[in-house]
Amino acid sequence: MKILPRLKIGKLQPRYPLIQGGMAIRVSTGKLAGAVAREGGIGLIAGSGMELDDVRAEIAIARSIANGGIVGINTMVAASQFRVVMETAAKAGIDALIAGAGFSRDIFDIGRDYDIPVVPIVSSDRVAALAEKLGASAVVVEGCEAGGHLGTDRLARDIFPEVRSAVQIPVLLAGGVIDQNDIVEAFTVTKADGVQLGTRFAASFEANVCQAFHDVYLNAKKGDVFRIMSPVGLWGNALATPFSEKADRGEMKPQTCDSCLKKCSRRFCIIQALIQARAGNLDKGLVFAGENVYRIGEILSVKDIFARLFSGLDYRD
């Protein structure tokens, strides 16, 4: 079955047309990014909330695993250290710069200065066209099906044709892609140049989370994902935890603030909530997930995920 497009993002051409979502805080570190890169996708380190020495260290870990594969970084534009994290990664030789949870012009300067492809995550044709004008090598269209922070209440598959008509660069689809059927639909029906998967890779052995986090994923049922207003100023898709219920009631306002965001409502500390979730402290943690998380029946290795996604598929002529 020859359905796969040959994805090219600037000078980068992965074996498979796939980017692994950048999941913070420290869910996608060097171990996961390196494993995805080794299997032929573009692996991403989540730079949000990382100290600069940690950014360098995680890039080195990813490189040691990737076997020459493509390693990128994804950082929230909303993070106060966004530019310095991206510049640090660029100086350390990262292959791609991906940015979501806002739009930044700064990232294009960094991409030009270090000759690194820039791939913004967008939710409208207007922003996609601006990104192309500023020098983006590709864009990722992310809809309300995705996990984490959302830039729209529309489905990615509805936004996609509008973006496709607005730009000439590759357009990737993000949100709701879990298995091979989704891959086939993305490339044959939606006509995407590539896909981005986050939730499926959060449910991998290489993801930097504990068993309690994975159990929340495995116990999820259809309709369990709900939207919570993040201090970032964007809605986010998450699964219910004791923390999320308290946060919704306004009971988790932080007593102190380390100014990790450019702007923050201080409804709760998003950085600490994500750190606590990764560690399994669900009374203090927020578990982000995409709407189709209920379809994930087991935790797999990255190698097995790739086998299930792409086995039997081949490239279009």
ChimeraX attribute file (.defattr): number of C-alpha atoms within 10 A of each C-alpha:
attribute: neighborCount
match mode: 1-to-1
recipient: residues
	/A:1	10
	/A:2	10
	/A:3	17
	/A:4	23
	/A:5	18
	/A:6	17
	/A:7	21
	/A:8	17
	/A:9	22
	/A:10	17
	/A:11	11
	/A:12	16
	/A:13	16
	/A:14	18
	/A:15	17
	/A:16	21
	/A:17	24
	/A:18	24
	/A:19	27
	/A:20	27
	/A:21	28
	/A:22	31
	/A:23	27
	/A:24	24
	/A:25	24
	/A:26	21
	/A:27	24
	/A:28	29
	/A:29	28
	/A:30	32
	/A:31	25
	/A:32	29
	/A:33	36
	/A:34	34
	/A:35	26
	/A:36	30
	/A:37	29
	/A:38	24
	/A:39	22
	/A:40	23
	/A:41	25
	/A:42	30
	/A:43	33
	/A:44	34
	/A:45	32
	/A:46	27
	/A:47	30
	/A:48	27
	/A:49	24
	/A:50	17
	/A:51	12
	/A:52	17
	/A:53	10
	/A:54	14
	/A:55	24
	/A:56	20
	/A:57	15
	/A:58	24
	/A:59	24
	/A:60	18
	/A:61	17
	/A:62	28
	/A:63	22
	/A:64	15
	/A:65	18
	/A:66	25
	/A:67	14
	/A:68	13
	/A:69	24
	/A:70	27
	/A:71	28
	/A:72	29
	/A:73	29
	/A:74	28
	/A:75	26
	/A:76	26
	/A:77	24
	/A:78	22
	/A:79	22
	/A:80	16
	/A:81	21
	/A:82	23
	/A:83	17
	/A:84	11
	/A:85	24
	/A:86	27
	/A:87	21
	/A:88	15
	/A:89	23
	/A:90	22
	/A:91	12
	/A:92	14
	/A:93	16
	/A:94	24
	/A:95	22
	/A:96	27
	/A:97	25
	/A:98	26
	/A:99	26
	/A:100	22
	/A:101	20
	/A:102	18
	/A:103	16
	/A:104	17
	/A:105	12
	/A:106	13
	/A:107	26
	/A:108	22
	/A:109	16
	/A:110	19
	/A:111	21
	/A:112	12
	/A:113	11
	/A:114	15
	/A:115	15
	/A:116	24
	/A:117	24
	/A:118	28
	/A:119	28
	/A:120	27
	/A:121	26
	/A:122	28
	/A:123	25
	/A:124	20
	/A:125	19
	/A:126	13
	/A:127	17
	/A:128	26
	/A:129	20
	/A:130	14
	/A:131	25
	/A:132	19
	/A:133	10
	/A:134	14
	/A:135	18
	/A:136	24
	/A:137	24
	/A:138	27
	/A:139	29
	/A:140	29
	/A:141	28
	/A:142	30
	/A:143	26
	/A:144	25
	/A:145	24
	/A:146	28
	/A:147	29
	/A:148	25
	/A:149	25
	/A:150	25
	/A:151	20
	/A:152	17
	/A:153	11
	/A:154	15
	/A:155	18
	/A:156	25
	/A:157	22
	/A:158	11
	/A:159	19
	/A:160	25
	/A:161	16
	/A:162	14
	/A:163	22
	/A:164	22
	/A:165	10
	/A:166	17
	/A:167	19
	/A:168	12
	/A:169	20
	/A:170	19
	/A:171	25
	/A:172	28
	/A:173	29
	/A:174	31
	/A:175	25
	/A:176	26
	/A:177	26
	/A:178	21
	/A:179	17
	/A:180	18
	/A:181	10
	/A:182	15
	/A:183	24
	/A:184	19
	/A:185	14
	/A:186	22
	/A:187	19
	/A:188	13
	/A:189	11
	/A:190	18
	/A:191	20
	/A:192	26
	/A:193	23
	/A:194	25
	/A:195	25
	/A:196	23
	/A:197	22
	/A:198	24
	/A:199	26
	/A:200	25
	/A:201	25
	/A:202	28
	/A:203	26
	/A:204	20
	/A:205	17
	/A:206	23
	/A:207	24
	/A:208	21
	/A:209	21
	/A:210	15
	/A:211	13
	/A:212	15
	/A:213	23
	/A:214	20
	/A:215	14
	/A:216	19
	/A:217	26
	/A:218	17
	/A:219	12
	/A:220	20
	/A:221	16
	/A:222	10
	/A:223	11
	/A:224	16
	/A:225	23
	/A:226	16
	/A:227	18
	/A:228	21
	/A:229	17
	/A:230	21
	/A:231	18
	/A:232	24
	/A:233	16
	/A:234	17
	/A:235	19
	/A:236	23
	/A:237	25
	/A:238	22
	/A:239	23
	/A:240	20
	/A:241	18
	/A:242	13
	/A:243	22
	/A:244	24
	/A:245	15
	/A:246	15
	/A:247	22
	/A:248	13
	/A:249	10
	/A:250	12
	/A:251	13
	/A:252	18
	/A:253	13
	/A:254	12
	/A:255	8
	/A:256	8
	/A:257	11
	/A:258	7
	/A:259	12
	/A:260	17
	/A:261	22
	/A:262	12
	/A:263	13
	/A:264	18
	/A:265	13
	/A:266	17
	/A:267	18
	/A:268	25
	/A:269	25
	/A:270	20
	/A:271	19
	/A:272	16
	/A:273	22
	/A:274	24
	/A:275	21
	/A:276	20
	/A:277	24
	/A:278	25
	/A:279	17
	/A:280	21
	/A:281	19
	/A:282	21
	/A:283	15
	/A:284	20
	/A:285	26
	/A:286	31
	/A:287	26
	/A:288	27
	/A:289	28
	/A:290	26
	/A:291	25
	/A:292	22
	/A:293	29
	/A:294	19
	/A:295	16
	/A:296	18
	/A:297	12
	/A:298	13
	/A:299	21
	/A:300	17
	/A:301	18
	/A:302	25
	/A:303	15
	/A:304	12
	/A:305	21
	/A:306	19
	/A:307	13
	/A:308	12
	/A:309	17
	/A:310	15
	/A:311	11
	/A:312	10
	/A:313	14
	/A:314	14
	/A:315	12
	/A:316	10
	/A:317	8
